Amino acid sequence: MDFTLSDEQLALQQSVRKFAQQELPDIARQIEESDEPASIELRRRFGELGYLGVNLDEQYGGAGMSHLDAVIVLEEIAKISIAVAFPVFESCFGPSLAIAHFGSDEMRSRILPRVCAGEIVVAVSMSEPNAGSALTDLSTQARVESNRVVLNGSKRWCSGAGHSEAYIVYCRMDDIPGAKGIGAVLVDKDSAGFSFGKRDHHMGFRGVASADMYFDNVEVPLQNVLVAAGGFGKLMDAFDLERCGNTTMSLAVAQSAFDYVLEYCQVRQQFGKSLIDFQAVQLQIAEMKMKLEASRLLLYRAVVNAEKGLPSIAESSVAKCFANEAAREVTGKAMQLMGGYGYSKEFPLEQKLRDAWGWGIAGGAIDIQKVNIAASLVGRRFNQRAK
Ligand SMILES: Cc1cc2nc3c(=O)[nH]c(=O)nc-3n(C[C@H](O)[C@H](O)[C@H](O)COP(=O)(O)OP(=O)(O)OC[C@H]3O[C@@H](n4cnc5c(N)ncnc54)[C@H](O)[C@@H]3O)c2cc1C
């Protein structure tokens, strides 16, 4: 096994890092202060640089590179902030990849080039007020009527809600209860009858819009069906790749917190010496480094083994779960090592900790990932509803 990045990948990493460090910190600060999402100008800039749809086919405007290349790009941008990186995350690991793998040629050609150019962001909307971890309880209806689909229901916690131009909406397309009746439909933001509730304000994730979404007889053309009823398995297969994006975001937040505090510990003096000269501090730093390395290797394994396809549920769940927990631990330790400065909003660590926490809820709670991991070990799903 070769764990080294190629010369091309190292060059890619260097160039994205240089761009991110030069151009993104001020934008990230404004987004954090205003809580307003990344502008279309920034998205277009990402598009020009080839940072959107890194792992989508060139035929659809992507860079035609590997998932690992996409991880490299996303990590460097997300080290600045997850909010600036969100359009990159969505285009490389979000529902656009479900469209690339399971959409019709017509849908791919219509949507993906616009995603890669930064003209639109496609968000994923699965969760509902009464269907979170129990996703297969979702009740938003999509009724097929000759050449159109009519949606009714409501959604919650969609990242991008009200800001993204299009949504992949998981819905019940058949009367069969549970997973079998679930499919997914693409809905444009400006569809008649589609509306948004008041903006949610999370503890972190500032600049990532979220709101309830309401569908009141929303009509979309039949060609907007991404997968019909019975295709829930495909949606979950695509979601295995989304988990790798979630892992990358967790890793980036933790890595950037670590880089900052490692420098800080060498500069900050107490009792007449640098913090790093205290053995208790050295142990914290070593433990953080170990968690980061392990997160990175699990992530690389999941995406490299997927090649151009989709990763396995086992490898993507192990990577996500581990990196989610590591990010919480590393950002917490980093904040503590900075004492009062870590807790102050004048320094970046408190934001890192707030952002880190959310990734262990988004994309499926940590304990749900652990249930997936155990299921994959014994080769069967566990019935969470059994009394
Ligand atoms: C920052 C953020 C971004 C998000 N973005 C999106 C998005 O873009 N699109 C979208 O559709 N959704 C999104 N979500 C929603 C997210 O997917 C759900 O919050 C998540 O699946 C958990 O559902 P819930 O909040 O209803 O919690 P619940 O399902 O009520 O679970 C609460 C807790 O109970 C425990 N639990 C529940 N069931 C079990 C079980 N069977 N075994 C063990 N423990 C269990 C878990 O610890 C869990 O954390 C986002 C959430 C956050 C916080």
The ligand as a Tripos MOL2 file, in Angstrom:
@<TRIPOS>MOLECULE
LIG
   53    58     1     0     0
SMALL
NO_CHARGES

@<TRIPOS>ATOM
      1 C1        -25.4880   21.2300   10.9530 C.3       1 LIG1
      2 C2        -26.5140   20.2970   10.3920 C.ar      1 LIG1
      3 C3        -26.6740   20.2100    9.0260 C.ar      1 LIG1
      4 C4        -27.6620   19.3570    8.4950 C.ar      1 LIG1
      5 N1        -27.8520   19.3110    7.1430 N.ar      1 LIG1
      6 C5        -28.8460   18.5520    6.6280 C.ar      1 LIG1
      7 C6        -29.1300   18.5600    5.2330 C.ar      1 LIG1
      8 O1        -28.4550   19.2220    4.4480 O.2       1 LIG1
      9 N2        -30.1740   17.8190    4.7840 N.ar      1 LIG1
     10 C7        -30.9570   17.0700    5.6130 C.ar      1 LIG1
     11 O2        -31.8620   16.4150    5.1370 O.2       1 LIG1
     12 N3        -30.7090   17.0280    6.9460 N.ar      1 LIG1
     13 C8        -29.6920   17.7520    7.4720 C.ar      1 LIG1
     14 N4        -29.4380   17.7490    8.8240 N.ar      1 LIG1
     15 C9        -30.2810   16.9330    9.6960 C.3       1 LIG1
     16 C10       -29.5710   15.6820   10.2140 C.3       1 LIG1
     17 O3        -29.4220   14.7360    9.1840 O.3       1 LIG1
     18 C11       -30.3950   15.1550   11.4040 C.3       1 LIG1
     19 O4        -30.3590   16.1420   12.4170 O.3       1 LIG1
     20 C12       -29.8380   13.8340   11.9140 C.3       1 LIG1
     21 O5        -30.0610   12.7950   10.9840 O.3       1 LIG1
     22 C13       -30.4540   13.4610   13.2530 C.3       1 LIG1
     23 O6        -31.8510   13.5430   13.2130 O.3       1 LIG1
     24 P1        -32.6310   14.3490   14.3710 P.3       1 LIG1
     25 O7        -32.0180   15.6890   14.4840 O.co2     1 LIG1
     26 O8        -34.0740   14.2710   14.0770 O.co2     1 LIG1
     27 O9        -32.2740   13.5750   15.6880 O.3       1 LIG1
     28 P2        -33.0130   12.2500   16.2500 P.3       1 LIG1
     29 O10       -33.2590   11.2940   15.1670 O.co2     1 LIG1
     30 O11       -34.1600   12.6690   17.1090 O.co2     1 LIG1
     31 O12       -31.8600   11.6290   17.1410 O.3       1 LIG1
     32 C14       -31.3920   12.2860   18.3210 C.3       1 LIG1
     33 C15       -30.3060   11.4320   18.9360 C.3       1 LIG1
     34 O13       -30.8880   10.2090   19.3750 O.3       1 LIG1
     35 C16       -29.9830    9.1480   19.1520 C.3       1 LIG1
     36 N5        -30.6560    8.0810   18.3640 N.ar      1 LIG1
     37 C17       -31.7620    8.1680   17.6040 C.ar      1 LIG1
     38 N6        -32.0630    6.9840   17.0680 N.ar      1 LIG1
     39 C18       -31.1330    6.1170   17.4890 C.ar      1 LIG1
     40 C19       -30.8800    4.7200   17.2850 C.ar      1 LIG1
     41 N7        -31.6860    3.9710   16.5190 N.pl3     1 LIG1
     42 N8        -29.8050    4.1610   17.8820 N.ar      1 LIG1
     43 C20       -28.9820    4.9120   18.6560 C.ar      1 LIG1
     44 N9        -29.1660    6.2250   18.8960 N.ar      1 LIG1
     45 C21       -30.2130    6.8190   18.3190 C.ar      1 LIG1
     46 C22       -28.7580    9.6980   18.4630 C.3       1 LIG1
     47 O14       -27.7500    9.8880   19.4160 O.3       1 LIG1
     48 C23       -29.1910   11.0430   17.9680 C.3       1 LIG1
     49 O15       -28.1210   11.9400   17.9740 O.3       1 LIG1
     50 C24       -28.4670   18.5710    9.3750 C.ar      1 LIG1
     51 C25       -28.2680   18.6620   10.7550 C.ar      1 LIG1
     52 C26       -27.3150   19.5100   11.2620 C.ar      1 LIG1
     53 C27       -27.1210   19.6010   12.7520 C.3       1 LIG1
@<TRIPOS>BOND
     1     1     2 1
     2     2     3 ar
     3     2    52 ar
     4     3     4 ar
     5     4     5 ar
     6     4    50 ar
     7     5     6 ar
     8     6     7 ar
     9     6    13 1
    10     7     8 2
    11     7     9 ar
    12     9    10 ar
    13    10    11 2
    14    10    12 ar
    15    12    13 ar
    16    13    14 ar
    17    14    15 1
    18    14    50 ar
    19    15    16 1
    20    16    17 1
    21    16    18 1
    22    18    19 1
    23    18    20 1
    24    20    21 1
    25    20    22 1
    26    22    23 1
    27    23    24 1
    28    24    25 2
    29    24    26 1
    30    24    27 1
    31    27    28 1
    32    28    29 2
    33    28    30 1
    34    28    31 1
    35    31    32 1
    36    32    33 1
    37    33    34 1
    38    33    48 1
    39    34    35 1
    40    35    36 1
    41    35    46 1
    42    36    37 ar
    43    36    45 ar
    44    37    38 ar
    45    38    39 ar
    46    39    40 ar
    47    39    45 ar
    48    40    41 1
    49    40    42 ar
    50    42    43 ar
    51    43    44 ar
    52    44    45 ar
    53    46    47 1
    54    46    48 1
    55    48    49 1
    56    50    51 ar
    57    51    52 ar
    58    52    53 1
@<TRIPOS>SUBSTRUCTURE
     1 LIG1         1 GROUP 0 **** ****
